[in-house]
Amino acid sequence: EDEKSAVHYFVAFREHFGIDATSVRIAGSGGRTQPIQVVDKAIELKSKAESANSGTEPFEEVWCVIDGDFGTKIINARSSAMANGVKLAVSTKCFEYWILLHFKESDTATHNCDETIKLLEQGKHVTKYEKGKYDFKLVVPEAPVASLRAEKLRKPGIQRGDLPENQNLCSEVYFLVNALLG
């Protein structure tokens, strides 16, 4: 969704788990952070890779990491993603909830991303967290544990449907992580 946390996290993830950079391409959104803009960027990159003169192999999978605090703005992005073979990894309220799951199991609801970051800092798991400036090298080894926690805490069928943006807190980044770790 941005050029910051998720991008830095997945670069560290790729390095830690020894995933070849030619196997997994990580791209920021180019400053376009609305969910539909992120999906549009992914579709554009996917189309370029599928072009006969691209000089690259088409992507097997394309994922967008999106914060769930966009609420209803995700609806159009989700429809466009599905229609174009793009998968979403939504974290509600924000990507930092996924980071929190590396340290502990938590489903304490928050009002915004700042509150989610406070939960991350409260447990002394991370001190002075700043989006885009945190070094995730110490965090990513716990990604398999975070995946188990996220899946356990995922509550499909709740109140307004089973979409992750309707569950506070929730992260479906575990789908992407599990796909990468195969």
trRosetta pair geometry for C-beta under 8 A, 3 or more apart (Angstrom, degrees):
i j d omega theta_ij theta_ji phi_ij phi_ji
1 6 6.3 88 27 18 80 144
1 29 5.8 -11 -178 -30 24 141
1 33 5.5 59 166 -148 85 78
1 35 7.5 -33 -118 -94 108 56
1 38 5.2 -42 -113 -93 60 148
1 64 7.2 83 -66 175 70 89
1 65 5.9 -101 -14 97 86 71
1 66 5.1 116 -73 -113 119 51
1 67 5.9 -91 34 -5 175 84
1 95 7.5 -159 32 -42 123 124
2 5 7.0 50 65 28 119 76
2 6 6.8 118 47 29 79 102
2 7 7.1 -112 93 -9 63 110
2 28 6.4 -28 136 -155 33 101
2 29 5.9 -40 -92 24 23 115
2 33 5.5 15 -83 -107 84 110
2 131 7.8 12 93 169 156 123
2 132 7.6 -85 124 -73 126 109
3 7 5.7 -23 -164 10 36 154
3 28 3.7 34 -99 -150 69 155
3 29 7.0 -115 -48 38 70 70
3 30 7.7 93 -64 -69 109 18
3 31 7.1 -8 -21 -62 120 57
3 132 7.2 38 98 -116 72 119
4 7 6.4 114 58 32 15 103
4 8 6.6 -34 168 -4 41 112
4 28 8.0 86 -7 -124 43 122
4 131 4.8 37 152 159 148 90
4 132 3.1 -70 -139 -76 104 94
5 8 6.0 -67 -145 41 23 105
5 9 6.0 24 160 -22 65 110
5 95 5.1 155 104 93 131 140
5 96 6.9 -64 -164 -67 164 76
5 99 7.7 -82 -175 -43 124 133
5 131 5.1 -69 -43 -147 109 77
5 132 6.1 -78 -47 -56 61 50
5 134 7.0 25 -117 41 86 112
6 9 5.5 -52 -142 35 30 115
6 10 6.3 20 163 -12 65 108
6 65 4.3 175 -157 98 152 146
6 95 5.1 -117 -64 -126 96 156
7 10 6.3 -63 -148 40 25 101
7 11 6.4 27 154 -20 63 107
7 26 5.8 130 -145 156 72 116
7 27 7.9 -75 -114 121 109 12
7 28 5.0 -19 -76 -78 146 91
8 11 5.8 -52 -146 34 31 112
8 12 6.4 29 156 -14 64 107
8 132 6.7 141 -16 -137 137 42
8 134 7.1 138 106 70 145 70
8 135 7.9 -103 166 -117 125 33
8 136 5.8 140 128 -1 91 120
9 12 6.0 -64 -156 41 28 108
9 13 6.0 32 148 -24 66 110
9 95 7.4 -158 -1 167 151 127
9 98 7.9 70 -174 102 168 125
9 99 7.3 -120 -103 -81 136 100
9 136 4.6 158 -112 -103 59 171
9 139 7.4 -56 -130 87 92 130
9 140 6.9 152 -168 -79 72 104
10 13 4.9 -45 -137 36 39 120
10 14 6.2 46 159 -24 66 99
10 24 7.6 -131 168 148 110 128
10 26 4.9 166 104 -114 122 135
10 65 7.8 -164 -39 -23 132 151
11 14 5.9 -50 -149 33 28 111
11 15 6.6 26 152 -15 61 107
11 26 5.8 -133 -67 60 75 162
12 15 5.7 -57 -149 39 32 111
12 16 6.1 30 156 -20 67 109
12 135 7.4 130 -91 -180 144 58
12 136 4.0 177 42 85 158 101
12 137 5.0 -130 -148 -75 121 55
12 139 7.4 63 113 56 146 91
12 140 4.9 -175 122 -25 102 142
13 16 5.9 -56 -143 37 26 109
13 17 6.2 -3 168 6 64 113
13 19 7.6 4 124 22 76 129
13 136 7.3 -33 -41 125 75 131
13 140 4.6 -162 -91 -140 64 133
13 143 6.3 75 -126 -63 109 155
13 177 7.5 -106 -158 -118 145 91
13 180 7.2 42 143 123 124 159
14 17 6.7 -71 -140 51 20 91
14 19 4.4 -91 -147 65 71 108
14 21 6.7 84 154 -89 141 65
14 24 5.5 -153 -110 77 122 132
14 26 6.9 -125 -24 -30 142 128
15 18 7.7 22 178 -72 28 35
15 137 7.6 -40 83 -111 128 91
16 137 6.9 159 -68 -144 112 64
16 140 4.6 164 17 103 156 128
16 141 6.1 -132 -175 -69 142 68
17 140 7.5 -112 -27 152 94 119
17 143 7.8 -57 -52 45 128 143
17 180 7.3 96 86 137 156 110
17 181 6.6 -96 -155 -100 153 84
19 23 5.7 -116 176 75 86 124
19 24 5.1 19 141 9 128 131
19 180 6.5 -36 -89 -177 157 103
20 23 4.3 88 69 -2 92 107
20 24 7.4 132 78 14 54 79
21 24 7.0 -78 -137 62 31 70
21 25 7.6 68 175 -93 66 54
24 180 6.6 35 -96 -129 145 109
25 45 7.9 -161 108 171 135 134
25 59 7.5 -94 33 -99 118 116
27 41 7.4 -155 122 145 122 115
27 42 8.0 157 73 -97 123 65
27 45 6.0 174 39 -94 167 161
29 32 4.9 -124 153 64 103 69
29 33 5.8 124 89 -85 153 51
29 37 6.6 77 -177 119 121 99
29 38 4.9 -55 -112 -107 127 79
29 41 5.4 161 -143 26 66 164
30 41 6.2 178 21 -121 112 140
32 37 3.6 -129 157 159 110 132
32 38 6.7 -176 108 -64 88 53
32 40 7.6 -62 128 64 147 111
32 41 6.1 156 68 -47 126 127
33 37 6.7 24 43 71 18 130
33 38 6.9 22 -150 -55 30 104
34 37 4.4 85 59 6 84 110
34 38 7.1 -156 87 -11 41 85
34 70 7.2 126 -151 -133 61 139
34 73 6.4 -98 -164 169 92 135
34 77 7.9 -163 140 -66 74 127
35 38 5.7 -55 -148 33 32 112
35 39 6.4 27 157 -14 66 105
35 64 7.8 106 -155 138 71 141
35 66 5.1 54 -115 -148 93 142
35 70 5.1 170 -28 102 117 165
35 73 5.3 142 24 126 118 94
35 74 4.9 -152 -128 -104 175 59
35 76 7.5 132 95 70 110 81
35 77 3.5 -94 139 -33 105 160
35 78 7.9 -10 157 -33 135 68
36 39 5.7 -53 -147 40 34 110
36 40 6.1 40 151 -23 66 105
36 73 7.2 -105 -16 173 95 87
36 76 5.1 -9 -84 103 121 112
36 77 4.5 -129 -76 -77 54 84
36 80 6.4 85 -137 19 82 149
37 40 5.5 -50 -144 35 31 115
37 41 6.4 35 153 -21 63 103
38 41 5.8 -53 -153 33 30 112
38 42 6.6 30 149 -18 63 105
38 64 5.0 117 137 -158 111 128
38 66 5.9 166 75 -89 158 102
38 77 6.9 28 58 -143 94 134
39 42 5.5 -53 -149 36 35 113
39 43 6.3 37 152 -20 67 104
39 64 5.6 -70 -85 -39 64 165
39 77 4.5 163 -14 -156 137 85
39 80 5.0 114 129 93 142 118
39 81 4.8 -100 -134 -67 126 89
39 84 7.7 128 171 50 100 132
39 86 5.9 146 -148 95 86 152
39 88 7.7 -34 -88 -83 108 102
40 43 5.7 -53 -147 36 31 112
40 44 6.4 36 151 -22 64 105
40 80 7.2 -21 -67 146 68 152
41 44 5.6 -52 -150 34 32 115
41 45 6.5 29 153 -16 65 104
42 45 5.8 -54 -148 38 32 109
42 46 6.1 33 152 -21 65 108
42 62 5.1 136 178 161 108 121
42 63 7.6 -128 -135 84 142 19
42 64 5.1 -97 -40 -67 150 104
42 81 7.5 24 76 -114 139 90
42 86 5.0 101 118 -134 133 141
43 46 5.6 -54 -145 38 30 114
43 47 6.2 33 154 -21 65 106
43 62 7.9 130 -80 123 40 157
43 80 7.1 -77 -45 156 142 106
43 84 4.8 -15 -112 155 112 161
43 86 6.2 -85 -70 -39 76 140
44 47 5.8 -55 -148 35 28 111
44 48 6.5 28 154 -19 63 106
45 48 5.8 -53 -148 35 31 112
45 49 6.4 30 154 -17 64 107
45 59 7.8 45 124 -22 94 142
45 62 7.1 155 85 -133 105 129
46 49 5.9 -58 -151 37 29 110
46 50 6.4 23 153 -16 64 111
46 58 7.7 47 -168 -160 69 85
46 59 5.7 -84 -121 36 78 126
46 62 4.8 -55 -79 -58 120 159
46 84 7.0 133 71 156 150 110
46 85 7.3 170 -178 81 157 103
46 86 6.8 -128 -32 -78 152 101
47 50 5.7 -62 -147 40 31 109
47 51 6.7 50 150 -42 64 94
48 51 5.6 -37 -157 4 35 119
48 54 5.6 125 157 -115 65 123
49 54 5.5 151 -133 157 26 164
49 56 5.2 -67 -136 94 79 117
49 57 7.1 0 -180 97 104 37
49 58 5.1 121 128 -123 97 47
49 59 5.2 62 99 -20 160 87
50 54 7.2 88 50 -12 20 148
50 58 4.5 47 -95 -110 69 112
50 59 7.9 -68 -53 20 84 75
51 54 4.3 117 67 -44 90 101
59 62 5.2 80 108 -62 147 88
61 87 6.4 -12 -173 10 104 125
61 179 6.5 -72 76 167 170 146
62 85 6.9 81 36 115 108 82
62 86 4.7 -53 95 -117 108 79
62 87 6.9 152 84 22 52 75
63 86 7.3 154 -99 -173 20 75
63 87 4.9 -31 -105 75 73 95
63 88 7.3 140 -159 -104 69 15
63 89 5.6 27 -178 -11 117 111
63 176 5.0 99 -157 -112 163 118
63 179 7.8 162 -57 63 139 148
64 77 7.6 -113 95 171 156 119
64 81 6.5 -110 20 -108 128 131
64 86 6.1 39 -13 161 106 118
64 87 7.4 -180 22 90 69 46
64 88 5.4 -27 66 -111 94 66
64 89 7.0 -174 87 27 43 74
65 89 4.8 -26 -105 74 67 108
65 91 7.5 9 -173 0 87 105
65 95 6.5 53 157 -100 116 118
65 173 6.5 36 -128 -107 106 101
65 176 7.1 -51 -81 -12 96 169
66 70 7.0 -56 168 17 109 133
66 74 6.6 136 130 -116 144 108
66 77 6.9 130 -106 129 166 154
66 88 5.9 -33 20 -157 120 104
66 89 7.2 141 21 73 69 53
66 90 5.2 -27 74 -104 92 74
66 91 7.7 171 87 25 44 67
67 70 6.3 111 90 -17 82 93
67 90 7.5 57 167 -156 8 71
67 91 6.2 -42 -119 71 51 81
67 92 7.4 107 179 -97 59 45
67 93 6.8 6 -174 148 100 50
67 94 4.4 -8 -132 -119 117 65
67 95 6.1 -76 -83 -25 87 76
67 113 7.0 -27 -152 -79 141 125
68 71 7.6 73 164 -64 64 40
68 74 7.0 -17 -132 -51 58 153
68 90 4.8 86 -73 169 94 105
68 91 5.9 -133 -7 98 101 29
68 92 2.8 -56 75 -81 146 85
68 93 6.2 -110 70 -127 91 23
68 94 7.4 -130 36 -65 71 33
68 164 5.6 -115 -92 121 138 90
68 165 3.9 -170 -155 -108 97 69
68 168 7.9 -165 108 -90 130 71
68 170 6.7 38 -11 67 169 97
69 92 6.6 142 -52 -139 57 69
69 93 4.5 43 -66 -168 106 78
69 94 5.9 -12 -12 -62 121 82
69 112 6.7 66 -130 -138 144 60
69 113 6.2 -84 -27 -44 156 95
69 165 8.0 -149 -41 -142 16 93
70 73 4.1 -84 164 62 104 115
70 74 5.3 121 89 -47 110 87
70 165 7.1 -61 64 -132 72 136
71 74 6.8 -167 103 5 18 99
71 165 6.0 157 -115 165 30 122
72 75 5.5 -16 -172 -9 61 117
73 76 7.1 -48 -173 32 47 100
73 77 7.0 40 139 -9 68 115
74 77 5.2 -67 -153 48 46 114
74 78 5.6 52 150 -30 80 105
74 88 7.7 103 -166 -163 110 160
74 90 6.7 43 -142 -111 149 140
74 163 7.6 154 102 169 134 134
74 165 5.0 172 30 -39 155 161
75 78 5.8 -55 -148 32 24 111
75 79 6.6 23 155 -16 61 106
76 79 5.7 -53 -148 36 33 111
76 80 6.2 30 156 -15 67 108
77 80 5.9 -58 -146 41 29 109
77 81 6.1 33 154 -23 65 109
77 88 7.3 98 128 -92 105 136
78 81 5.7 -54 -145 35 28 114
78 82 6.4 28 157 -18 63 106
78 88 6.2 -59 -107 -11 76 153
78 163 7.7 -49 -93 -133 162 128
79 82 6.0 -56 -149 36 27 109
79 83 6.3 23 156 -16 63 111
80 83 5.8 -59 -146 39 30 111
80 84 6.2 1 162 4 65 117
80 86 7.7 -4 118 45 73 125
81 84 6.3 -81 -148 51 23 93
81 86 4.0 -98 -151 81 78 99
81 87 6.9 128 168 -87 120 9
81 88 5.5 59 137 -44 173 100
82 86 7.7 -79 -44 55 23 69
87 175 7.2 -128 163 122 132 129
87 176 7.4 165 110 -82 123 88
88 172 7.5 55 113 84 76 131
89 171 7.9 22 171 -179 85 76
89 172 5.4 -148 -148 99 57 82
89 173 4.6 76 172 -103 120 53
89 175 6.0 -157 -104 59 93 99
89 176 4.3 -32 -77 -22 147 127
90 163 7.7 8 63 173 157 82
90 164 4.2 156 86 78 114 130
90 165 5.7 -67 167 -52 147 83
90 170 7.5 21 108 106 92 103
90 171 7.6 -153 104 -138 49 44
90 172 5.4 35 49 35 68 111
91 94 6.0 11 106 136 106 19
91 95 5.0 114 56 -95 145 38
91 96 7.8 158 132 36 140 39
91 97 5.1 178 177 56 110 106
91 98 4.9 -80 -105 -34 147 103
91 164 7.3 -48 -92 152 20 135
91 170 7.1 -168 -147 99 44 56
91 171 4.0 8 -115 -113 90 89
91 172 7.2 -148 -70 29 57 59
91 173 5.8 -1 -61 -30 111 109
92 97 7.0 -12 80 22 33 159
92 164 5.5 176 -8 148 113 82
92 165 5.3 151 -77 -121 130 41
92 166 7.8 -141 -53 25 173 19
92 167 6.1 135 61 77 139 61
92 168 5.6 -96 135 -97 115 59
92 169 6.2 -176 97 -146 75 43
92 170 4.7 22 45 50 104 88
92 171 7.4 -157 27 -70 57 53
93 97 6.4 125 39 -36 64 126
93 110 5.4 -88 -6 79 139 108
93 111 7.8 41 -89 103 154 19
93 112 6.1 162 178 -161 154 21
93 113 5.3 -153 121 -74 115 59
93 115 7.5 64 32 62 158 96
93 116 5.2 -156 54 -38 114 136
93 168 6.4 38 -56 -134 85 94
93 169 6.7 -59 -7 -112 75 80
94 97 6.2 131 66 -7 53 91
94 113 3.8 41 -16 -111 149 107
94 116 5.6 178 42 57 100 154
95 98 5.5 -43 -171 26 56 116
95 99 7.0 56 136 -18 73 98
95 173 7.5 82 -137 -63 76 142
96 99 5.1 -44 -153 32 49 117
96 100 6.5 58 147 -25 69 96
96 113 6.2 105 26 -163 125 90
96 116 4.9 130 87 121 112 115
96 117 5.2 -28 160 -80 165 72
96 120 5.7 -87 171 -36 108 147
96 129 7.1 103 -134 147 126 149
96 131 7.8 -84 -61 -88 116 90
97 100 5.4 -45 -151 29 38 117
97 101 6.8 43 150 -23 63 100
97 110 8.0 -157 -82 23 111 130
97 116 5.2 -68 -64 -157 82 133
97 169 4.9 -174 -141 -166 141 118
97 170 7.4 44 125 57 153 23
97 171 5.2 -173 104 -53 105 116
98 101 5.8 -52 -158 28 34 115
98 102 7.7 46 144 -28 58 93
98 146 6.6 70 -179 170 68 134
98 150 7.0 8 -122 -85 73 136
98 171 4.3 151 -81 -148 81 155
98 173 4.4 26 -118 24 141 148
99 102 5.8 -41 -169 11 44 116
99 103 7.9 21 146 -3 64 102
99 120 6.1 25 99 -120 110 135
99 126 7.3 6 147 -29 125 150
99 129 8.0 138 113 -138 155 145
99 136 7.8 -106 -116 -118 111 104
99 139 6.2 -26 -146 -163 89 150
100 103 6.1 -72 -167 41 44 102
100 104 6.8 -49 167 54 79 80
100 106 5.7 -60 144 45 125 132
100 116 6.9 -117 -27 180 139 87
100 119 5.7 14 -118 109 145 109
100 120 4.8 -111 -84 -88 92 85
100 125 7.2 118 -130 67 59 159
101 104 7.4 -99 -127 71 30 38
101 105 7.2 39 -135 -104 74 44
101 106 7.2 -132 -85 35 63 85
101 145 8.0 -178 146 114 80 75
101 146 4.1 100 113 -148 99 87
101 149 4.6 -179 -164 89 102 130
101 150 5.3 34 -164 -58 166 88
101 153 7.8 -131 -112 21 121 141
101 171 6.3 -124 -11 40 146 142
102 125 7.8 136 83 179 89 134
102 139 5.0 52 133 -167 169 89
102 140 7.9 -59 -122 -81 143 21
102 142 4.1 107 -163 93 89 125
102 143 6.9 -23 -106 -76 104 43
102 145 6.9 92 -143 79 49 101
102 146 4.4 -27 -79 -68 59 124
103 120 7.6 119 29 -141 140 69
103 123 6.3 150 133 98 137 141
103 125 3.8 -11 -121 -129 169 141
103 126 7.8 -130 -41 -23 150 87
103 142 7.3 70 -63 122 45 165
104 123 6.2 -141 -1 -136 142 172
104 125 7.1 -126 -4 -70 102 140
104 149 7.8 135 135 -136 26 157
105 149 4.7 -149 -98 -142 82 113
105 152 7.1 -35 -132 81 126 131
105 153 6.6 172 -161 -56 91 122
106 119 6.3 154 153 171 161 135
106 153 8.0 6 75 -104 32 158
106 169 6.9 13 115 61 85 151
107 153 5.1 -174 -76 -153 114 122
107 169 5.6 -159 -146 52 50 97
108 119 6.3 171 70 -111 125 140
108 169 6.8 26 67 -3 44 127
109 168 4.5 60 -135 119 93 104
109 169 6.3 -168 -105 -24 42 77
110 113 7.7 100 119 -87 135 15
110 115 3.6 174 -159 100 112 119
110 116 4.7 -164 50 -60 167 73
110 118 8.0 156 -126 46 130 101
110 119 6.8 -109 -69 -20 131 127
110 168 6.8 -139 43 178 56 107
110 169 6.5 47 11 -70 94 106
111 115 5.4 89 40 -3 74 150
112 115 5.5 104 57 8 64 99
112 116 7.4 -119 110 -3 40 91
113 116 5.2 -53 -150 35 41 115
113 117 6.3 44 151 -21 70 101
114 117 5.7 -51 -150 35 33 112
114 118 6.6 39 148 -23 63 101
115 118 5.4 -46 -150 30 37 117
115 119 6.9 42 149 -21 63 96
116 119 5.7 -47 -157 29 36 113
116 120 6.7 39 144 -19 63 103
116 169 7.0 131 -111 -110 110 124
117 120 5.3 -51 -153 34 39 117
117 121 6.3 29 151 -12 69 107
117 129 5.4 -151 -159 80 104 128
118 121 5.7 -59 -143 45 33 105
118 122 5.9 48 154 -39 68 103
119 122 5.5 -41 -138 21 29 120
119 123 7.3 19 168 -9 57 101
120 123 7.3 -72 -169 34 22 98
120 125 5.9 -93 -173 67 61 117
120 126 5.1 -11 152 41 101 119
120 129 5.7 9 105 -15 131 159
121 124 7.5 30 177 -83 46 29
121 125 7.4 -114 -99 49 20 77
121 126 5.9 -72 -89 81 60 78
121 127 6.5 88 -140 -117 90 37
121 128 7.4 91 -119 -40 124 24
121 129 5.9 -133 -66 5 101 108
124 127 6.8 3 -148 -65 61 91
126 129 4.7 49 129 -65 127 110
126 134 7.0 2 -160 -138 133 136
129 134 5.6 -2 -144 -76 75 135
130 133 4.1 2 87 46 112 120
130 134 6.3 165 56 -44 58 83
131 134 7.6 -33 -112 -1 18 104
135 138 6.9 63 108 6 92 94
136 139 4.6 -66 -159 44 70 117
136 140 5.5 71 146 -36 98 99
137 140 6.7 -45 -137 21 24 109
138 141 7.5 -49 -174 15 33 105
139 142 6.3 -74 -178 38 50 105
139 143 7.9 78 135 -56 74 78
140 143 5.3 -2 -165 -35 59 113
142 145 4.8 -50 -171 44 79 116
142 146 5.7 87 128 -28 86 98
143 146 5.4 -53 -142 38 34 114
143 147 6.3 42 156 -26 66 101
143 177 5.2 -157 172 -153 114 137
143 181 7.6 171 111 -52 122 134
144 147 5.5 -48 -151 29 33 116
144 148 6.8 34 152 -17 63 100
144 177 7.6 -167 -84 148 44 124
144 181 6.9 116 -85 -120 94 174
145 148 5.7 -51 -154 33 36 111
145 149 6.5 34 149 -16 66 105
146 149 5.6 -56 -148 39 34 112
146 150 6.1 34 155 -21 68 107
146 173 7.9 -19 131 86 119 113
146 174 7.0 -157 118 -87 77 95
146 177 7.4 80 84 16 104 177
147 150 5.8 -54 -143 36 29 110
147 151 6.3 25 159 -16 64 108
147 174 3.9 128 -138 -137 73 101
147 177 5.1 -137 -80 89 119 132
147 178 5.8 131 -155 -58 144 91
148 151 6.0 -58 -147 38 27 108
148 152 6.2 28 155 -20 63 110
148 174 7.9 168 -25 -135 23 138
149 152 5.7 -58 -148 37 29 112
149 153 6.2 14 160 -8 66 113
150 153 6.1 -66 -145 45 26 102
150 154 6.4 43 153 -42 64 100
150 170 7.9 91 -159 -170 86 52
150 171 4.7 -74 -132 77 124 96
150 172 7.1 163 161 -95 126 26
150 173 6.8 -111 -130 53 171 77
150 174 4.1 -178 78 -33 132 129
151 154 5.7 -39 -148 10 32 118
151 174 5.4 -128 -48 117 88 162
153 169 7.6 -9 147 93 138 89
153 170 7.2 -163 119 -113 101 62
154 164 7.5 -50 -132 -101 99 93
154 167 7.4 108 -145 89 55 167
154 170 6.3 83 -114 -147 68 100
154 172 7.0 76 -107 -87 130 79
155 158 4.7 51 121 -44 111 123
155 162 7.9 -141 112 -131 52 79
155 167 5.6 157 53 -126 97 140
155 170 7.5 -105 28 -97 82 118
156 162 3.7 22 -152 -139 75 129
157 161 7.9 -54 -119 -164 25 26
157 162 5.2 5 -41 -74 40 108
158 161 7.7 -10 69 73 60 24
158 162 6.8 112 23 -99 68 57
158 166 6.8 178 82 119 102 105
158 167 5.7 98 46 -92 145 99
159 166 6.8 -149 77 162 96 114
160 163 7.7 -50 107 40 89 99
160 166 4.4 -137 76 -153 105 137
161 166 5.5 101 65 26 84 166
162 166 7.5 -164 -167 60 3 124
163 166 4.8 83 69 5 86 107
163 167 7.7 -176 94 -4 47 87
164 167 5.8 -66 -150 40 43 103
164 170 4.4 -161 -156 119 83 128
164 171 7.1 72 -161 -115 135 13
164 172 4.8 -112 -65 -17 152 115
165 170 7.9 -121 -59 66 18 126
167 170 3.8 73 92 -42 109 140
171 174 6.7 102 114 -15 91 89
172 175 5.3 3 168 1 87 113
172 176 7.9 92 129 -7 70 90
173 176 5.5 -52 -166 39 55 112
173 177 6.0 55 140 -21 79 106
174 177 5.4 -53 -138 42 37 113
174 178 5.9 40 160 -22 69 106
175 178 6.0 -56 -147 37 25 110
175 179 6.4 27 152 -20 61 107
176 179 5.6 -56 -150 35 30 112
176 180 6.4 27 154 -17 65 107
177 180 5.7 -57 -149 37 31 110
177 181 6.2 16 158 -7 67 111
178 181 6.0 -61 -139 46 29 102
178 182 7.9 117 160 -62 53 17
179 182 7.0 20 179 -72 32 59
